[in-house]
Amino acid sequence: MKTQHYYTGRRVGVTICLLWLFLQVNANAPFFPTDIKLNAKGEIFFTQKGTKSIEVYSPDGSQHLRSVALGETPTGLWIEGDKMYVTTFESWGKLHILGLESGTVEKQSRQVRVPAIR
């Protein structure tokens, strides 16, 4: 039980630190986070709606490691093994499967029209 509380507390702390960091560094850049995930090495993957990208940071959040440009608005992120699964949505929803280290698209779903919710 203590492990779960530590993990949750660490995740909240890292999230707050990253938000502060982005606001300080990118004061003029659009900033709309859509998801945050950690990989097995503890690296922080942070999707942004405004820049249509995935930003990767070191486990302590102090160093920006790389960016992955998507070209579409990311809406969700899942990391499993050596792949990351990213959902995007403009006028059509898509699922992109990217290499975790390279950030290159390995597979992309066909476009799926999502009906409006009324």
C-alpha positions as CSV (number, residue, x, y, z in Angstrom):
1,M,0.0,0.0,0.0
2,K,2.9,2.4,0.8
3,T,4.4,1.8,-2.6
4,Q,1.1,2.9,-4.3
5,H,1.0,6.1,-2.3
6,Y,4.7,6.8,-3.1
7,Y,4.1,6.3,-6.8
8,T,1.0,8.5,-6.9
9,G,2.8,11.2,-4.9
10,R,5.8,11.1,-7.2
11,R,3.6,11.3,-10.3
12,V,1.7,14.4,-8.9
13,G,5.0,16.0,-7.9
14,V,6.6,15.4,-11.3
15,T,3.4,16.8,-13.0
16,I,3.5,20.0,-11.0
17,C,7.2,20.4,-11.7
18,L,6.7,19.9,-15.4
19,L,3.9,22.4,-15.6
20,W,6.0,25.0,-13.8
21,L,9.0,24.2,-16.1
22,F,6.9,24.6,-19.3
23,L,5.4,27.9,-18.1
24,Q,8.9,29.3,-17.4
25,V,10.6,28.1,-20.5
26,N,7.8,28.4,-23.0
27,A,6.1,31.5,-21.8
28,N,5.0,32.5,-25.4
29,A,4.4,29.0,-26.7
30,P,0.9,27.4,-26.8
31,F,0.6,25.1,-23.8
32,F,-2.2,22.6,-23.6
33,P,-1.2,19.3,-22.1
34,T,-3.3,16.3,-23.0
35,D,-1.4,13.4,-21.3
36,I,1.6,12.5,-19.2
37,K,3.1,9.0,-19.0
38,L,6.3,7.5,-17.6
39,N,8.2,4.7,-19.4
40,A,10.1,1.8,-17.7
41,K,13.2,4.0,-17.3
42,G,11.2,6.7,-15.6
43,E,11.4,9.2,-18.6
44,I,8.5,11.5,-18.7
45,F,6.4,11.7,-21.9
46,F,4.2,14.8,-22.2
47,T,1.8,15.4,-25.0
48,Q,0.8,18.9,-26.0
49,K,-2.2,20.0,-28.0
50,G,-0.9,23.5,-28.8
51,T,2.4,22.3,-30.4
52,K,1.0,19.0,-31.6
53,S,4.0,17.1,-30.2
54,I,5.3,14.7,-27.6
55,E,8.0,16.1,-25.3
56,V,10.3,13.7,-23.5
57,Y,12.1,14.6,-20.3
58,S,14.7,12.9,-18.0
59,P,13.2,11.1,-15.0
60,D,13.8,14.1,-12.7
61,G,12.3,16.5,-15.3
62,S,15.4,18.6,-15.4
63,Q,16.6,17.8,-19.0
64,H,14.6,17.9,-22.2
65,L,15.7,14.7,-24.1
66,R,13.7,14.9,-27.4
67,S,10.6,16.0,-29.2
68,V,8.3,14.1,-31.5
69,A,6.3,16.2,-33.9
70,L,2.9,14.7,-34.8
71,G,1.3,17.1,-37.2
72,E,-2.1,16.4,-35.5
73,T,-3.5,17.1,-32.1
74,P,-2.6,14.4,-29.6
75,T,-5.5,13.3,-27.4
76,G,-4.0,10.2,-25.6
77,L,-0.8,8.3,-25.0
78,W,0.0,4.8,-23.9
79,I,3.5,3.3,-23.5
80,E,4.1,-0.5,-23.6
81,G,7.4,-2.2,-24.2
82,D,9.3,-0.4,-27.0
83,K,6.3,1.3,-28.5
84,M,4.1,4.2,-27.8
85,Y,0.5,4.4,-28.9
86,V,-0.8,7.9,-29.6
87,T,-4.3,8.9,-30.5
88,T,-4.8,12.1,-32.4
89,F,-7.9,14.0,-33.6
90,E,-8.4,16.8,-36.0
91,S,-11.6,16.2,-38.0
92,W,-10.8,12.4,-38.0
93,G,-9.5,10.2,-35.2
94,K,-6.4,8.1,-35.7
95,L,-4.1,5.8,-33.7
96,H,-0.4,6.0,-34.3
97,I,2.1,3.4,-33.2
98,L,5.6,4.9,-32.8
99,G,8.9,3.5,-31.8
100,L,9.7,4.6,-28.2
101,E,13.3,5.5,-28.8
102,S,13.1,6.7,-32.4
103,G,9.8,8.4,-32.4
104,T,9.1,7.3,-35.9
105,V,5.7,6.1,-37.0
106,E,5.7,2.3,-37.4
107,K,2.0,2.0,-38.1
108,Q,-1.0,4.3,-38.5
109,S,-4.7,3.4,-38.4
110,R,-7.1,4.4,-41.0
111,Q,-9.1,7.5,-40.3
112,V,-12.2,7.0,-38.2
113,R,-15.0,9.5,-38.3
114,V,-16.2,10.2,-34.7
115,P,-19.9,11.3,-34.5
116,A,-20.7,14.4,-32.6
117,I,-22.2,13.9,-29.1
118,R,-25.5,15.6,-28.6
